Amino acid sequence: MVNSISDNKSPVFIITGEQEEGKTTLLLKIIAYLKDQGVRMQGIAAPGFFQDGIRSGFDILDIESGESAELCSVIPAENCEQFGRFFFRKSGLAFGKNILAQPFLPGQVDLLVIDEVGRFEINGNVWCQSIDLIMNRPHPPMIWTVRKPFLDAVTAKWPVKRLIIIKSRHENYDEIIFEIMDEIEKFRTSLIEYI
């Protein structure tokens, strides 16, 4: 891991790598481990689905409840909004935005997850407004996934004082988990001190 910048704010961990390099796979592995450790999480993951060996769309997964909905597909449908080659289902967008709009109640959310932040958000679409609102209020530690070509633009659009970059092909999984758990413990302690 590189680029760990320290101050008193909750950090943002960014899992980055090239397209189809395992960012969401690593994220889901981390989430599963943290859930087993009693970490309370909120947010979204966007696992892809494939047709004939080609990525043809993404679902949106509620990290807390496990519920999911179709987010987008290369196949057009009614009530869709097109960004790039994908047709985003309005119901999938509303599902994700509703999850990201939930309040972070003190002592009830240890970690916020957003998969993925990229070119659509940089251009003001998909999760952009949700992220704007989140970044303008106190929040717990977060994990985002960001494709490597968009990393500089994302971190310029949403400057983070404590940024921890995780490469999707990082070989030391235990080191990643240790650092995330350490930040969660610091966050929990700060809440106790605040109360």
Backbone as CSV, one residue per row, in Angstrom:
resi,resn,N_x,N_y,N_z,CA_x,CA_y,CA_z,C_x,C_y,C_z
1,MET,0.839,-1.191,0.000,0.000,0.000,0.000,0.876,1.243,0.000
2,VAL,0.368,2.290,-0.664,1.126,3.533,-0.769,0.198,4.704,-0.495
3,ASN,0.796,5.882,-0.398,0.057,7.139,-0.301,-0.880,7.216,0.895
4,SER,-0.418,6.824,2.054,-1.216,6.971,3.266,-0.898,8.333,3.869
5,ILE,-1.884,9.233,3.840,-1.677,10.600,4.326,-2.512,10.769,5.580
6,SER,-1.894,11.202,6.649,-2.560,11.164,7.953,-3.034,12.540,8.418
7,ASP,-4.269,12.577,8.930,-4.762,13.684,9.745,-5.908,13.128,10.580
8,ASN,-6.791,13.993,11.098,-7.837,13.502,12.001,-9.112,13.066,11.293
9,LYS,-9.188,13.151,9.979,-10.386,12.773,9.241,-10.401,11.273,8.970
10,SER,-11.615,10.741,8.793,-11.723,9.325,8.416,-11.142,9.139,7.026
11,PRO,-10.387,8.073,6.822,-9.727,7.880,5.536,-10.665,7.302,4.476
12,VAL,-10.238,7.435,3.231,-10.861,6.735,2.118,-9.823,5.773,1.568
13,PHE,-10.152,4.477,1.600,-9.341,3.456,0.961,-9.827,3.344,-0.476
14,ILE,-8.916,3.384,-1.428,-9.303,3.213,-2.824,-8.612,1.976,-3.386
15,ILE,-9.436,1.006,-3.800,-8.911,-0.159,-4.509,-8.850,0.217,-5.977
16,THR,-7.661,0.152,-6.555,-7.510,0.571,-7.944,-6.774,-0.470,-8.764
17,GLY,-7.014,-0.431,-10.046,-6.384,-1.343,-10.989,-7.007,-1.114,-12.352
18,GLU,-6.567,-1.876,-13.310,-7.108,-1.741,-14.661,-8.483,-2.422,-14.741
19,GLN,-9.146,-2.238,-15.869,-10.448,-2.851,-16.095,-10.332,-4.376,-16.004
20,GLU,-11.298,-4.993,-15.317,-11.364,-6.448,-15.150,-10.107,-7.020,-14.487
21,GLU,-9.526,-6.248,-13.553,-8.328,-6.699,-12.848,-8.645,-7.165,-11.416
22,GLY,-9.940,-7.278,-11.103,-10.308,-7.872,-9.819,-10.600,-6.897,-8.697
23,LYS,-10.933,-5.645,-9.012,-11.212,-4.660,-7.963,-12.435,-5.057,-7.132
24,THR,-13.536,-5.371,-7.815,-14.760,-5.739,-7.104,-14.595,-7.083,-6.401
25,THR,-13.876,-8.001,-7.017,-13.618,-9.302,-6.391,-12.876,-9.123,-5.075
26,LEU,-11.831,-8.284,-5.081,-11.095,-8.004,-3.852,-11.992,-7.317,-2.838
27,LEU,-12.777,-6.353,-3.287,-13.688,-5.638,-2.395,-14.648,-6.607,-1.707
28,LEU,-15.266,-7.505,-2.466,-16.226,-8.446,-1.889,-15.555,-9.398,-0.907
29,LYS,-14.313,-9.757,-1.180,-13.556,-10.608,-0.259,-13.311,-9.866,1.064
30,ILE,-12.927,-8.593,0.970,-12.702,-7.768,2.162,-14.003,-7.608,2.948
31,ILE,-15.102,-7.324,2.244,-16.404,-7.137,2.891,-16.812,-8.394,3.654
32,ALA,-16.652,-9.558,3.020,-17.041,-10.820,3.666,-16.245,-11.030,4.951
33,TYR,-14.938,-10.746,4.901,-14.108,-10.912,6.101,-14.541,-9.936,7.193
34,LEU,-14.736,-8.672,6.826,-15.097,-7.657,7.811,-16.458,-7.952,8.454
35,LYS,-17.398,-8.451,7.658,-18.708,-8.820,8.220,-18.544,-9.894,9.281
36,ASP,-17.672,-10.859,9.006,-17.418,-11.926,9.987,-16.804,-11.382,11.271
37,GLN,-16.132,-10.214,11.168,-15.519,-9.586,12.340,-16.466,-8.605,13.041
38,GLY,-17.708,-8.555,12.595,-18.696,-7.690,13.230,-18.656,-6.245,12.786
39,VAL,-17.983,-5.962,11.676,-17.938,-4.586,11.160,-19.288,-4.266,10.518
40,ARG,-19.851,-3.129,10.911,-21.149,-2.701,10.394,-20.923,-1.835,9.169
41,MET,-21.445,-2.277,8.030,-21.175,-1.608,6.761,-22.452,-1.148,6.080
42,GLN,-22.278,-0.152,5.261,-23.366,0.387,4.459,-22.766,0.745,3.112
43,GLY,-23.565,0.648,2.056,-23.059,1.051,0.750,-23.397,0.059,-0.340
44,ILE,-22.690,0.198,-1.454,-23.024,-0.565,-2.654,-21.798,-1.224,-3.267
45,ALA,-22.025,-2.399,-3.830,-21.039,-3.051,-4.691,-21.703,-3.246,-6.051
46,ALA,-20.888,-3.345,-7.092,-21.434,-3.458,-8.449,-20.774,-4.620,-9.191
47,PRO,-21.142,-5.865,-8.819,-20.569,-7.000,-9.541,-21.052,-7.039,-10.983
48,GLY,-20.136,-7.377,-11.892,-20.484,-7.452,-13.309,-21.078,-8.794,-13.657
49,PHE,-21.825,-8.822,-14.758,-22.281,-10.107,-15.296,-21.882,-10.184,-16.765
50,PHE,-21.764,-11.402,-17.250,-21.187,-11.643,-18.571,-22.150,-12.409,-19.461
51,GLN,-22.034,-12.152,-20.760,-22.784,-12.893,-21.761,-21.820,-13.246,-22.883
52,ASP,-21.717,-14.527,-23.186,-20.775,-15.010,-24.206,-19.347,-14.553,-23.916
53,GLY,-18.970,-14.553,-22.627,-17.615,-14.191,-22.235,-17.312,-12.705,-22.261
54,ILE,-18.308,-11.873,-22.540,-18.114,-10.418,-22.602,-18.942,-9.773,-21.504
55,ARG,-18.334,-8.821,-20.791,-19.085,-8.125,-19.736,-20.238,-7.368,-20.374
56,SER,-21.438,-7.715,-19.956,-22.613,-7.118,-20.590,-23.415,-6.225,-19.652
57,GLY,-23.012,-6.145,-18.373,-23.721,-5.262,-17.463,-23.266,-5.423,-16.029
58,PHE,-23.959,-4.696,-15.145,-23.628,-4.711,-13.723,-24.906,-4.749,-12.898
59,ASP,-24.844,-5.449,-11.788,-25.901,-5.391,-10.790,-25.480,-4.399,-9.714
60,ILE,-26.437,-4.009,-8.890,-26.124,-3.160,-7.740,-26.517,-3.951,-6.493
61,LEU,-25.581,-4.079,-5.573,-25.758,-4.906,-4.377,-25.739,-4.026,-3.138
62,ASP,-26.767,-4.158,-2.313,-26.820,-3.472,-1.024,-25.936,-4.258,-0.051
63,ILE,-24.822,-3.657,0.366,-23.843,-4.324,1.223,-24.475,-4.788,2.539
64,GLU,-25.391,-3.983,3.076,-25.974,-4.292,4.388,-27.009,-5.415,4.310
65,SER,-27.951,-5.313,3.376,-29.069,-6.263,3.335,-28.817,-7.470,2.436
66,GLY,-27.905,-7.323,1.466,-27.684,-8.387,0.494,-28.648,-8.353,-0.675
67,GLU,-29.602,-7.413,-0.668,-30.534,-7.276,-1.790,-29.793,-6.722,-3.002
68,SER,-30.295,-7.064,-4.201,-29.641,-6.551,-5.409,-30.680,-6.221,-6.478
69,ALA,-30.237,-5.443,-7.450,-31.069,-5.064,-8.590,-30.149,-4.886,-9.787
70,GLU,-30.713,-4.968,-10.975,-29.905,-4.717,-12.162,-29.622,-3.224,-12.266
71,LEU,-28.357,-2.872,-12.417,-27.970,-1.469,-12.535,-27.930,-1.040,-13.991
72,CYS,-27.201,-1.782,-14.823,-27.055,-1.379,-16.212,-26.721,-2.581,-17.084
73,SER,-26.943,-2.392,-18.379,-26.679,-3.445,-19.347,-26.339,-2.795,-20.683
74,VAL,-25.691,-3.561,-21.542,-25.445,-3.077,-22.907,-26.718,-3.179,-23.738
75,ILE,-27.731,-3.859,-23.195,-29.000,-4.048,-23.909,-29.978,-2.954,-23.490
76,PRO,-30.488,-2.179,-24.455,-31.443,-1.116,-24.114,-32.742,-1.694,-23.538
77,ALA,-33.417,-0.893,-22.731,-34.722,-1.265,-22.190,-35.482,0.022,-21.901
78,GLU,-36.771,-0.098,-21.611,-37.570,1.081,-21.268,-37.068,1.685,-19.969
79,ASN,-37.276,2.981,-19.820,-36.883,3.704,-18.606,-35.391,3.559,-18.307
80,CYS,-34.574,3.765,-19.331,-33.119,3.697,-19.172,-32.487,5.042,-19.472
81,GLU,-31.311,5.222,-18.923,-30.505,6.412,-19.171,-29.150,5.909,-19.671
82,GLN,-28.729,6.361,-20.851,-27.490,5.843,-21.425,-26.294,6.687,-21.005
83,PHE,-25.265,6.002,-20.483,-23.964,6.599,-20.203,-22.939,5.671,-20.838
84,GLY,-22.170,6.212,-21.789,-21.218,5.373,-22.501,-21.969,4.275,-23.240
85,ARG,-21.475,3.050,-23.158,-22.128,1.945,-23.872,-23.192,1.252,-23.029
86,PHE,-23.395,1.727,-21.798,-24.340,1.062,-20.896,-25.651,1.832,-20.778
87,PHE,-26.739,1.059,-20.674,-28.067,1.616,-20.444,-28.414,1.371,-18.976
88,PHE,-28.455,2.461,-18.207,-28.689,2.371,-16.766,-30.188,2.332,-16.485
89,ARG,-30.605,1.315,-15.713,-32.000,1.177,-15.322,-32.313,2.229,-14.263
90,LYS,-33.374,2.985,-14.495,-33.738,4.026,-13.516,-34.025,3.413,-12.147
91,SER,-34.596,2.214,-12.152,-34.885,1.544,-10.871,-33.588,1.156,-10.165
92,GLY,-32.574,0.727,-10.919,-31.272,0.377,-10.335,-30.555,1.603,-9.790
93,LEU,-30.619,2.710,-10.538,-30.013,3.960,-10.062,-30.702,4.439,-8.781
94,ALA,-32.035,4.383,-8.766,-32.774,4.823,-7.571,-32.441,3.931,-6.373
95,PHE,-32.304,2.633,-6.614,-31.954,1.676,-5.562,-30.608,2.038,-4.945
96,GLY,-29.602,2.282,-5.794,-28.266,2.641,-5.304,-28.232,3.984,-4.606
97,LYS,-28.905,4.983,-5.183,-28.913,6.321,-4.589,-29.594,6.317,-3.223
98,ASN,-30.633,5.509,-3.101,-31.332,5.402,-1.814,-30.409,4.816,-0.741
99,ILE,-29.623,3.824,-1.114,-28.676,3.215,-0.170,-27.644,4.250,0.274
100,LEU,-27.099,5.001,-0.697,-26.059,5.990,-0.380,-26.609,7.194,0.370
101,ALA,-27.924,7.394,0.310,-28.541,8.534,1.010,-28.864,8.224,2.470
102,GLN,-28.717,6.961,2.889,-29.031,6.599,4.274,-28.102,7.341,5.234
103,PRO,-28.623,7.792,6.359,-27.770,8.498,7.327,-26.760,7.555,7.977
104,PHE,-25.594,8.096,8.310,-24.574,7.316,9.019,-24.762,7.564,10.504
105,LEU,-25.604,6.785,11.110,-25.907,7.009,12.517,-24.708,6.639,13.385
106,PRO,-24.321,7.521,14.316,-23.160,7.247,15.169,-23.285,5.906,15.873
107,GLY,-22.240,5.108,15.778,-22.228,3.809,16.423,-22.933,2.718,15.654
108,GLN,-23.520,3.055,14.469,-24.247,2.046,13.705,-23.602,1.722,12.352
109,VAL,-22.688,2.561,11.888,-21.997,2.302,10.616,-20.503,2.535,10.839
110,ASP,-19.718,1.484,10.616,-18.254,1.563,10.771,-17.536,1.837,9.469
111,LEU,-18.175,1.515,8.339,-17.500,1.563,7.044,-18.532,1.784,5.949
112,LEU,-18.217,2.693,5.032,-19.075,2.974,3.885,-18.368,2.509,2.621
113,VAL,-19.110,1.820,1.739,-18.539,1.217,0.532,-19.188,1.808,-0.719
114,ILE,-18.357,2.216,-1.700,-18.877,2.672,-2.994,-18.060,2.014,-4.110
115,ASP,-18.716,1.163,-4.863,-18.115,0.432,-5.978,-19.004,0.674,-7.199
116,GLU,-18.626,1.426,-8.190,-17.317,1.967,-8.458,-17.468,3.437,-8.735
117,VAL,-16.400,4.212,-8.509,-16.383,5.647,-8.791,-15.487,5.826,-10.010
118,GLY,-16.024,6.428,-11.069,-15.244,6.506,-12.307,-15.670,7.630,-13.221
119,ARG,-15.586,7.358,-14.519,-15.797,8.434,-15.504,-17.202,9.019,-15.453
120,PHE,-18.213,8.190,-15.147,-19.575,8.720,-15.083,-19.705,9.731,-13.946
121,GLU,-19.124,9.399,-12.796,-19.171,10.305,-11.638,-18.337,11.558,-11.882
122,ILE,-17.188,11.412,-12.515,-16.349,12.575,-12.850,-17.142,13.566,-13.699
123,ASN,-17.993,13.028,-14.591,-18.797,13.870,-15.486,-20.139,14.288,-14.886
124,GLY,-20.324,14.032,-13.583,-21.525,14.512,-12.900,-22.709,13.565,-12.931
125,ASN,-22.484,12.299,-13.299,-23.588,11.353,-13.431,-23.522,10.238,-12.380
126,VAL,-24.471,9.322,-12.454,-24.616,8.115,-11.644,-24.525,8.439,-10.138
127,TRP,-23.365,8.206,-9.470,-23.287,8.407,-8.016,-22.699,9.765,-7.637
128,CYS,-22.480,10.650,-8.610,-21.801,11.934,-8.338,-22.475,12.736,-7.230
129,GLN,-23.774,12.983,-7.338,-24.466,13.798,-6.333,-24.458,13.124,-4.969
130,SER,-24.584,11.805,-4.963,-24.546,11.064,-3.694,-23.194,11.247,-3.014
131,ILE,-22.115,11.158,-3.800,-20.769,11.317,-3.240,-20.569,12.748,-2.753
132,ASP,-21.074,13.730,-3.509,-20.972,15.128,-3.074,-21.581,15.294,-1.680
133,LEU,-22.763,14.733,-1.482,-23.440,14.861,-0.186,-22.658,14.159,0.917
134,ILE,-22.162,12.966,0.627,-21.391,12.211,1.618,-20.137,12.971,2.026
135,MET,-19.429,13.538,1.046,-18.160,14.205,1.316,-18.336,15.530,2.060
136,ASN,-19.559,16.047,2.075,-19.816,17.319,2.755,-20.359,17.146,4.165
137,ARG,-20.247,15.931,4.708,-20.665,15.701,6.096,-19.714,14.702,6.729
138,PRO,-19.681,14.672,8.051,-18.809,13.678,8.705,-19.222,12.276,8.279
139,HIS,-18.230,11.444,8.017,-18.528,10.088,7.558,-17.540,9.104,8.178
140,PRO,-17.924,7.832,8.212,-16.994,6.811,8.691,-15.912,6.563,7.636
141,PRO,-14.919,5.735,7.939,-13.967,5.332,6.892,-14.736,4.770,5.694
142,MET,-14.159,4.932,4.518,-14.806,4.454,3.293,-13.852,3.595,2.479
143,ILE,-14.438,2.717,1.660,-13.696,2.006,0.615,-14.392,2.285,-0.700
144,TRP,-13.625,2.772,-1.681,-14.109,2.959,-3.040,-13.310,2.046,-3.958
145,THR,-13.884,1.724,-5.112,-13.077,1.158,-6.192,-13.034,2.192,-7.309
146,VAL,-11.856,2.345,-7.898,-11.643,3.326,-8.962,-10.694,2.711,-9.989
147,ARG,-11.099,2.706,-11.249,-10.178,2.238,-12.285,-8.974,3.163,-12.365
148,LYS,-7.813,2.570,-12.586,-6.551,3.316,-12.563,-6.545,4.561,-13.461
149,PRO,-7.086,4.498,-14.705,-7.051,5.702,-15.552,-7.831,6.888,-14.984
150,PHE,-8.773,6.619,-14.054,-9.611,7.695,-13.503,-9.194,8.123,-12.105
151,LEU,-8.154,7.509,-11.563,-7.775,7.757,-10.170,-7.443,9.223,-9.909
152,ASP,-6.620,9.824,-10.757,-6.237,11.229,-10.548,-7.441,12.158,-10.633
153,ALA,-8.318,11.924,-11.605,-9.491,12.790,-11.769,-10.458,12.639,-10.605
154,VAL,-10.640,11.413,-10.117,-11.539,11.175,-8.979,-11.006,11.861,-7.729
155,THR,-9.702,11.710,-7.467,-9.135,12.303,-6.250,-9.005,13.823,-6.366
156,ALA,-9.007,14.346,-7.595,-9.035,15.807,-7.775,-10.450,16.341,-7.555
157,LYS,-11.449,15.595,-8.006,-12.849,16.029,-7.856,-13.291,15.956,-6.400
158,TRP,-12.841,14.911,-5.696,-13.167,14.754,-4.270,-11.866,14.631,-3.492
159,PRO,-11.225,15.762,-3.195,-9.944,15.704,-2.467,-10.131,15.063,-1.091
160,VAL,-9.262,14.144,-0.785,-9.329,13.405,0.476,-8.029,13.629,1.220
161,LYS,-8.109,14.042,2.480,-6.892,14.317,3.241,-6.183,13.051,3.672
162,ARG,-6.956,11.982,3.888,-6.349,10.703,4.277,-6.744,9.662,3.249
163,LEU,-5.876,9.485,2.281,-6.129,8.600,1.151,-5.183,7.410,1.227
164,ILE,-5.742,6.209,1.161,-4.928,4.997,1.208,-5.227,4.191,-0.053
165,ILE,-4.226,4.058,-0.912,-4.386,3.375,-2.190,-4.032,1.898,-2.041
166,ILE,-4.927,1.040,-2.513,-4.704,-0.408,-2.509,-4.733,-0.881,-3.961
167,LYS,-3.672,-1.491,-4.405,-3.654,-2.041,-5.767,-4.468,-3.326,-5.779
168,SER,-5.283,-3.499,-6.821,-6.172,-4.667,-6.877,-5.396,-5.976,-6.879
169,ARG,-4.146,-5.940,-7.286,-3.317,-7.153,-7.289,-2.331,-7.161,-6.118
170,HIS,-2.668,-6.413,-5.077,-1.836,-6.370,-3.875,-1.727,-7.779,-3.318
171,GLU,-0.526,-8.206,-3.009,-0.318,-9.594,-2.603,-0.478,-9.828,-1.104
172,ASN,-0.399,-8.771,-0.305,-0.472,-8.973,1.135,-1.871,-8.621,1.655
173,TYR,-2.787,-9.587,1.530,-4.179,-9.400,1.942,-4.276,-9.080,3.438
174,ASP,-3.462,-9.752,4.256,-3.492,-9.520,5.704,-3.134,-8.081,6.054
175,GLU,-2.204,-7.491,5.311,-1.811,-6.098,5.544,-2.979,-5.153,5.266
176,ILE,-3.708,-5.427,4.186,-4.878,-4.603,3.838,-5.913,-4.666,4.962
177,ILE,-6.247,-5.879,5.373,-7.247,-6.078,6.427,-6.813,-5.398,7.721
178,PHE,-5.541,-5.554,8.083,-5.037,-4.949,9.316,-5.221,-3.433,9.275
179,GLU,-4.870,-2.806,8.147,-4.954,-1.344,8.069,-6.405,-0.874,8.118
180,ILE,-7.307,-1.575,7.418,-8.723,-1.200,7.450,-9.288,-1.360,8.862
181,MET,-9.009,-2.493,9.502,-9.506,-2.731,10.859,-8.949,-1.697,11.834
182,ASP,-7.686,-1.319,11.662,-7.065,-0.311,12.520,-7.811,1.022,12.407
183,GLU,-8.143,1.420,11.176,-8.866,2.684,10.980,-10.284,2.608,11.530
184,ILE,-10.918,1.453,11.408,-12.261,1.283,11.967,-12.215,1.396,13.490
185,GLU,-11.216,0.789,14.116,-11.071,0.882,15.579,-10.837,2.326,16.019
186,LYS,-10.009,3.057,15.270,-9.788,4.487,15.576,-11.092,5.263,15.477
187,PHE,-11.868,4.962,14.441,-13.153,5.641,14.255,-14.096,5.334,15.410
188,ARG,-14.190,4.066,15.788,-15.056,3.678,16.911,-14.615,4.366,18.201
189,THR,-13.315,4.431,18.426,-12.783,5.081,19.635,-13.112,6.562,19.645
190,SER,-13.006,7.206,18.474,-13.307,8.642,18.402,-14.773,8.909,18.720
191,LEU,-15.671,7.979,18.335,-17.078,8.141,18.672,-17.309,8.040,20.166
192,ILE,-16.628,7.103,20.814,-16.745,6.924,22.267,-16.245,8.175,22.985
193,GLU,-15.121,8.721,22.504,-14.570,9.928,23.112,-15.485,11.129,22.907
194,TYR,-16.146,11.157,21.724,-17.047,12.264,21.415,-18.280,12.235,22.323
195,ILE,-18.793,11.006,22.560,-19.977,10.842,23.413,-19.602,11.108,24.851
